[in-house]
């Protein structure tokens, strides 16, 4: 977990998301919106913690992606 940036949804049950590569802040917020889509929360806003490599954690309020925003080619 500490080798990768991670996203943890704190306002609802949801996945712990590990990010591979070298994402910038916009990439991490985009990934947080995707993770929010697959959480158990159905509110318009949710709170996430983003931890970068090195352990710096920041808290953000995000809007989860709507189902129509998730591209079909992203599914495995």
N, C-alpha and C positions, 0 to 999 in steps of 0.2 A: 504494500500500500504506500509506503513512504518513498518508493522509487518513481512514482507517477503522480501527476496532479490528480486530485480527486474531488468529487462533488457528492455532498451528502444533503439530502432533503431533511430539514429539521422540523418543518411545520406539519408534516404528514408522513405516514409510513411510505417508504419508497426505496429504490435501489441505491446502493453505493456504486458510484460510477468512477471508474479509473480511466484516465485519458492517456493514450500513447502519443508520442511525438512531442513537439514543442509548441503547444498552443499559446496564442496571445490572449489577452483579456476578453476580446470579443468572441473568440473561439470557445472559451470556457463558459461564457454566459449563454452562447448558443447551445452548447452541450447541456447546460443546466436546464434550459427550456425543453430539450428532448427528454432528459431524465424526468422532469416534472410531468411530462405527458404520460409516462409509464408508472407514475406513483399511484398511490391509492387516493390521493387528494383530488377533489373535483372543484376546488375553489378557483376564482379568477386569478388569485395571487398566492404564491407560496414562498417560503423562506428556505434558502439553501446556504450551505457553507462550502466555499471553494478553498481547497488547500493546495497551494503550489508546492513544487519541489523545494525543499528547504524548510517546509513547515509553516510558512506564513498563511494564516487562515483569514478569510474575509467573509462577511455575511451579506447576502444580497436578497432582495425581493424580486422575484421573476414572475412572468406570466407563462404558464406551461403552453407548449405548442398544442394547437387544435389538431384533431385527427387529419383534417385535410391539408395541414401544413407538413405532415410527415411524408416524405417521398417514398414511394413503393420500393425504389431501388435500395433504400437504406435497410430494408428487412432482409434477414438471412433465412 
